[in-house]
Every structure is written in C-alpha cells, then in structure tokens.
C-alpha cells in the first residue's frame, strides 16, 4: 500500500496520511517553524513516535523538554506525558506513527476541519492523569548496530507495540517476498530507490515515500537501480522482529 492516502492542510500545516491500518497510522507532517504542535497529553493504549526529517522539534515531557534534530527519533510509550513544538526557523518535517491506531486519522481529520472532538474518544488524556514514565529517545547514529555482508541494520527503538529499524543495503541485498500474519511491516525510503514487491506486482519508491504491508500481504524489497539505499523499517507490533535481528 504505497503513496499518500489523504492530505490535510491549513495555513502553516500540512499532514499527509501515509498509512491507516488497525496496527499502524503513519503521517508525514510539514509545519512552519516557530509554531505550536500539541499540548502535553498522554495515550493510555498506544505508542506515539516521531522521526525528525528536517528542522528541529521540541518534545515536551512531564519535566524538561528535549530538542531533536534531523535523524533523531523518539517513541512515547503508553502512559507517558508528551507534546511537541515546531522550532524556528523551520520548516519542520516529521514522520509520525501511532501503534495501534486508535482512530487517530479520524481525530486529525476532525481537527483540520474545525469539528468538535472529545480527545478521550481517541485515546488522548490530560497530563495530570498520566501514570508516568519517560520517552525513549534514539539520536541519529545511535542504536544497536549489526554489520552484515551487504547491509547494516540498526535497531533504533523497540517497544512491544512498535519497533523502528534502519537498514542500509547495497545492490546485492534482497528480502524475498513473504507474509506476516501478526503485524504490519512498513517502510520509509530515506535514501535511494527501492523496489517493493506487493502481492504479485511491484512498485518503485524513492526518497521520502512510504510503503505499508498489512498482515497477510505478500511483500519484499531490494535496490531498484543497483545503487545503495536506506530505509526506515517499522513493525507494528514488534512481534519479535528486533530479537530476530539480534539472533541472525
């Protein structure tokens, strides 16, 4: 399921809906620098994660705030207070993921349309009711790094609901078509051109594009042009994927 599913837009803010599955909602945010993002809140039943693609992002926590630069990522477990601001000068471009979905696409759609919403209906709750905890921060270049013959695999973060893995690979590397019955397998193309198998067909995606394979969907990938490429691979839920990398 490649491509942009829907675009939500208002002055200074553009949201592209990249995936809307039960297991995962994914968005590309483009925001004007120096603008507010979301006030402090928490989710009781899902993970909220961000990858900074351009600009700087301020992550609000129950205590001090964090400033993230391009390549940095953060995953917020259930029960943990968080919010964000788009720091100047901007623009700020983000990959945002929610796992499981908890109707977040509908929530944003209503927000952009100015329609009334009850945040609790979408698993968003006041910060003073939060159980507590801290976000999981994965700075650019950090993580569990595994060097193989034709690829480098880095586990950026790992939570039961969601894991983020960065894969740098050359033209000889290929993941043959396969299926998962217990999780969605998704990819953001960070560099290069990547050919994805989708069912009995294939599609070529380039830097900045997103591919999502729901459970039961035949999929695989390889370099599309014989050159190295890099993807951010998202599993929702993790379903043992990070451990499988460690055991290879």
C-alpha positions as CSV (number, residue, x, y, z in Angstrom):
1,X,0.0,0.0,0.0
2,X,2.3,2.8,-1.2
3,X,1.7,6.5,-1.6
4,X,-0.2,9.3,0.2
5,X,-3.7,8.3,1.1
6,X,-5.0,11.7,2.1
7,X,-3.8,15.3,2.6
8,X,-5.0,17.5,5.4
9,X,-4.0,21.2,5.0
10,X,-4.4,24.6,6.6
11,X,-2.1,27.7,6.7
12,X,1.3,26.7,8.0
13,X,0.4,23.0,8.4
14,X,0.3,20.1,6.0
15,X,-0.3,16.4,7.0
16,X,0.0,13.6,4.6
17,X,-1.7,10.3,5.7
18,X,0.7,7.5,4.8
19,X,-1.0,4.5,6.5
20,X,-4.3,4.0,8.2
21,X,-4.3,0.4,9.4
22,X,-5.5,-1.1,12.7
23,X,-1.9,-1.8,13.6
24,X,-0.4,1.5,12.5
25,X,-1.2,5.0,11.5
26,X,1.6,6.9,9.8
27,X,1.8,10.6,8.8
28,X,4.3,13.0,7.2
29,X,4.0,16.4,8.9
30,X,5.2,19.6,7.3
31,X,5.0,22.6,9.8
32,X,6.0,26.2,9.8
33,X,8.9,26.7,12.2
34,X,8.1,28.5,15.4
35,X,4.5,27.1,15.7
36,X,2.9,25.0,18.4
37,X,2.4,21.3,17.8
38,X,0.4,19.6,20.5
39,X,0.0,20.4,24.2
40,X,1.1,17.9,26.8
41,X,-1.1,14.8,27.0
42,X,-0.7,11.0,27.2
43,X,-2.1,8.0,25.4
44,X,-3.4,5.1,27.6
45,X,-3.3,2.4,24.9
46,X,-0.9,3.2,22.1
47,X,2.6,4.4,21.3
48,X,3.2,7.8,19.6
49,X,6.6,8.1,17.8
50,X,8.4,10.8,15.8
51,X,11.3,10.8,13.4
52,X,12.7,14.3,12.6
53,X,13.4,14.6,8.8
54,X,14.0,18.3,8.6
55,X,14.3,21.2,11.1
56,X,14.2,20.9,14.9
57,X,11.4,19.6,17.1
58,X,10.9,20.3,20.8
59,X,9.5,17.3,22.6
60,X,7.6,18.3,25.8
61,X,7.7,15.9,28.7
62,X,6.4,15.9,32.2
63,X,9.7,17.6,33.2
64,X,12.3,19.2,31.0
65,X,11.8,19.4,27.2
66,X,14.0,17.7,24.6
67,X,15.3,19.2,21.3
68,X,15.5,16.8,18.4
69,X,17.5,17.4,15.2
70,X,17.2,15.7,11.8
71,X,17.7,11.9,12.1
72,X,16.7,11.8,15.7
73,X,13.7,9.8,16.8
74,X,11.6,9.4,19.9
75,X,9.0,6.8,20.9
76,X,6.5,7.6,23.7
77,X,5.1,4.5,25.5
78,X,1.5,4.4,26.8
79,X,1.0,6.4,29.9
80,X,3.9,8.9,29.3
81,X,3.3,12.6,29.1
82,X,4.4,14.3,25.8
83,X,3.7,17.1,23.4
84,X,5.7,19.0,20.8
85,X,6.5,22.3,19.3
86,X,8.0,23.1,15.8
87,X,11.1,25.2,16.5
88,X,12.2,28.1,14.3
89,X,13.4,28.9,11.8
90,X,11.9,25.8,10.1
91,X,10.3,24.4,8.2
92,X,9.9,21.2,10.3
93,X,9.2,17.9,8.6
94,X,8.4,14.8,10.6
95,X,7.4,11.2,10.3
96,X,4.8,10.5,13.0
97,X,3.5,7.0,13.8
98,X,0.8,5.7,16.2
99,X,0.5,2.0,17.1
100,X,-2.1,0.7,17.4
101,X,-4.1,3.3,15.5
102,X,-6.9,4.3,18.0
103,X,-8.7,6.3,15.3
104,X,-6.0,9.0,15.2
105,X,-6.6,9.6,11.5
106,X,-10.3,10.5,12.2
107,X,-9.1,12.7,15.1
108,X,-6.8,14.7,12.9
109,X,-9.3,14.9,10.1
110,X,-11.8,16.5,12.5
111,X,-9.2,18.8,13.9
112,X,-8.3,20.2,10.5
113,X,-12.0,20.6,9.7
114,X,-12.6,22.5,12.9
115,X,-15.2,20.0,14.0
116,X,-15.7,19.3,17.8
117,X,-14.0,16.3,19.3
118,X,-13.7,14.6,22.6
119,X,-10.0,13.7,22.9
120,X,-10.7,10.8,25.2
121,X,-12.6,9.1,22.3
122,X,-9.2,9.0,20.5
123,X,-7.1,7.8,23.5
124,X,-5.8,11.3,24.3
125,X,-5.9,12.2,28.0
126,X,-4.9,15.2,30.3
127,X,-1.3,15.1,31.5
128,X,-2.2,15.2,35.2
129,X,-3.8,11.8,34.9
130,X,-0.7,10.1,33.4
131,X,0.8,7.0,35.1
132,X,4.3,8.3,34.4
133,X,7.4,7.2,32.6
134,X,9.9,8.7,30.1
135,X,10.0,8.8,26.3
136,X,12.5,6.5,24.5
137,X,15.0,8.8,22.6
138,X,17.0,7.4,19.7
139,X,19.5,10.0,18.5
140,X,20.8,9.9,14.9
141,X,23.5,7.3,14.5
142,X,22.7,5.6,17.8
143,X,21.1,2.2,18.4
144,X,22.1,-1.5,18.3
145,X,24.1,-1.8,15.1
146,X,24.6,-5.0,13.2
147,X,27.0,-5.1,10.2
148,X,26.4,-7.9,7.7
149,X,28.0,-8.7,4.4
150,X,25.8,-6.4,2.3
151,X,23.8,-4.4,4.8
152,X,23.9,-2.6,8.1
153,X,20.9,-3.0,10.4
154,X,20.4,-0.7,13.3
155,X,17.6,-1.1,15.9
156,X,16.6,2.5,16.7
157,X,14.0,1.7,19.3
158,X,12.0,-1.3,20.4
159,X,8.6,-1.3,22.2
160,X,6.1,-4.1,22.1
161,X,3.7,-2.0,20.1
162,X,6.2,-0.6,17.7
163,X,9.8,-1.0,16.6
164,X,11.9,1.1,14.3
165,X,14.9,-0.4,12.4
166,X,17.2,1.4,10.0
167,X,18.5,-0.7,7.1
168,X,21.4,0.4,4.8
169,X,21.9,-2.0,2.0
170,X,23.7,-2.4,-1.3
171,X,22.5,-3.8,-4.7
172,X,23.2,-7.5,-3.7
173,X,20.8,-7.4,-0.8
174,X,17.2,-8.6,-1.2
175,X,14.3,-9.5,1.1
176,X,12.3,-12.1,-0.9
177,X,8.5,-11.8,-1.0
178,X,7.0,-13.1,2.2
179,X,4.0,-12.5,4.5
180,X,3.4,-11.8,8.2
181,X,0.2,-12.9,9.9
182,X,0.7,-11.0,13.2
183,X,1.9,-7.5,12.3
184,X,2.1,-4.7,9.7
185,X,5.5,-4.2,8.0
186,X,6.1,-0.7,6.7
187,X,9.0,1.3,5.2
188,X,10.0,4.9,4.7
189,X,12.6,5.3,2.0
190,X,15.3,7.6,3.5
191,X,17.8,7.4,0.6
192,X,17.9,5.9,-2.9
193,X,15.3,4.0,-4.9
194,X,13.7,0.8,-3.6
195,X,11.6,-1.8,-5.5
196,X,8.9,-3.3,-3.3
197,X,7.0,-6.5,-4.1
198,X,3.3,-6.0,-3.4
199,X,1.2,-9.1,-4.0
200,X,2.1,-10.3,-7.5
201,X,3.2,-6.8,-8.6
202,X,6.0,-4.4,-7.7
203,X,6.4,-0.7,-7.3
204,X,9.5,1.6,-7.1
205,X,9.6,4.2,-4.4
206,X,12.1,7.0,-3.9
207,X,13.4,9.0,-1.0
208,X,10.6,10.5,1.1
209,X,8.0,7.8,0.0
210,X,6.3,5.3,2.3
211,X,5.2,1.7,1.8
212,X,2.9,-0.3,4.2
213,X,2.2,-4.0,4.1
214,X,-0.8,-5.0,6.3
215,X,-0.8,-8.5,7.9
216,X,-1.3,-11.2,5.3
217,X,0.2,-9.1,2.4
218,X,2.9,-10.6,0.3
219,X,5.8,-8.1,0.2
220,X,9.6,-7.9,-0.2
221,X,12.2,-5.3,-1.3
222,X,15.6,-4.6,-3.0
223,X,17.5,-1.8,-4.6
224,X,15.7,-0.6,-7.7
225,X,18.7,0.8,-9.6
226,X,21.7,-1.2,-8.5
227,X,22.8,1.5,-6.0
228,X,22.9,1.5,-2.2
229,X,19.7,2.6,-0.4
230,X,18.5,3.2,3.1
231,X,15.0,2.6,4.6
232,X,13.4,3.0,8.0
233,X,11.6,-0.2,8.7
234,X,8.6,-0.1,11.1
235,X,7.0,-3.2,12.6
236,X,3.6,-2.8,14.4
237,X,3.5,-4.6,16.7
238,X,7.2,-5.6,17.0
239,X,6.2,-9.3,17.2
240,X,9.7,-10.4,18.0
241,X,11.3,-8.7,14.9
242,X,14.0,-6.9,16.9
243,X,15.0,-10.1,18.6
244,X,15.2,-11.9,15.3
245,X,17.7,-9.4,14.1
246,X,19.9,-10.0,17.2
247,X,19.8,-13.7,16.6
248,X,20.8,-13.7,13.0
